[in-house]
Amino acid sequence: MGGDLRDHSKLKAFELADEIAVQIYQVTRKFPKEEIYGLTSQMRRAAVSVPSNIVEGCARESQAEYLRFLEIAFGSLRELGYQYGLAKRLGYTNESEFPDFENKMNKAQKVLGGLLRSMRKTKSPQPKV
């Protein structure tokens, strides 16, 4: 890459992840107070992890490191998807409050998953010396 760092702000995956992080903070504000160290904290941590890892990956010079951070971001996004579903089943949130949230989560998974697939195809099989 030669010092030419990637610009995370130009990635659709980052844009979606950032929007999801903001919405998760809005969603979890209404959770029961006893969940502040439980599901609220877990969901916020996972939500912030997604765009944070995209940003950190973009700042890395090597393609392998970039891919690793994108994989971590994808894992956090999947984790958040489970946690959101759990919160819904527990009655902490419902679709009427954030009607497009699940669609945004699905879109983010597709976009980030597509980015990962394309990165894996272009990843050089030769180790750096």
Buried (B, 14 or more C-beta within 10 A) or exposed (E): EEEEEBEBEEBEBBBBBBBBBEBBBEBBEEBEEEBEEEBBEBBBBBBBBBBBBBBBBBEBBEBEEBBBBBBBBBBBBBBBBEBBEEBBEEEBBEEEEBEEBBEBBEBBBEBBBEBBEEBEEEEEEEEEE
